[in-house]
């Protein structure tokens, strides 16, 4: 489970034992949305500054994709695990292929 919001930190907890799995403090503004890949290894997030971010827990890395208009309001990782999808407040949908 991912917890985020106005604190500019994403914390991911295990649903099995509630332990903190990892956290990311690499945000400069509120986190407005998040979504896991089907295998749970990746977490996509969107922040109020217009960034779509991809967190890979296994590699401890963060990739950033920029939304060009509006406030990011939704993000997800497609079922194939290789596409990040983002939607902004102007109803623009963007797709980023990872492979």
N, C-alpha and C positions, 0 to 999 in steps of 0.2 A: 504494500500500500504506500502511495506517495502522499506526502503532506507538503503543501506549499501555500503561498499567499503573499501578504504584504511584507513579510520578513526577509525577502530576497534570498531565501534558502530553501532548497528542496531536500527533504529527508525521506528516505525509503526504509520502511520497516517490514520485517517478515510477518506474514499473517499466521505462520505456524507457532512462533514463540514470542512475538512482539519485539524482537531485538532489532536495534538499528543496524541496517545493512550497509548503508553509505549515505553521504550527504554531499551536496554541491553548494558552494557559496559564491559561485562565479557569475552572479546576476547583479545588475545595476538598478533593477526596478522590480516591481511586484511581479510575481509569477501568476499568470491568468488562466493557464490550462496545462494539463498533462495527460499522457497516455502511454501505456506499456506496449511493447511488441508482444506478439503471441507467445513467445518463449520466455518472456519476462527479463531478458538480458539487456534490453534497451529501453530507455525512457525518453520520450519526446516531451519537451516543455515549451511554453510560449510565455514571453514576458511583456510587460506594458511598454517597454522601450522599443518594441517592434521586432524582437529577435525570436526565432524558433531555434531551439537547442536540442541536440541529441546527446544523451548521456549513455555511454557504453560501460556498464559496471565491470565487465571482465577486463577491459583495457584501461579503466580509470581515465577515460578521455571525454572531452566535450567537443562536439562539432556545432558550428553555428550557421544557420541559414537566415537570411534577412527577408522579412516581409516588407514590401515596398510601399504599402498604403494601409492606413487604418490600424487599429488596435487588434493584435492577435486575440481571438476569442475562443478558438478551438484548435486542438492538435491531436494527431493520432499517428500510429504506425500501421501501415496496411498489413493485411493478413500474411503476405509473403515475407514480412519482416525487412524488406529492402526499400520501402518507400515511406517517407515522412509526408504527411498531409497537414496543411495548415489553412485556416479560414480566418479572415479578418473582419472587422466591424463594417467594412464596405462590401461584404459578401463576396470578396475575391478569394478563390480557392487556389492554393499553390501546391505543387507536387515536387518533391526532391527525391531522385533515385540515389540510393547509397552505393549500388554496385553497377 
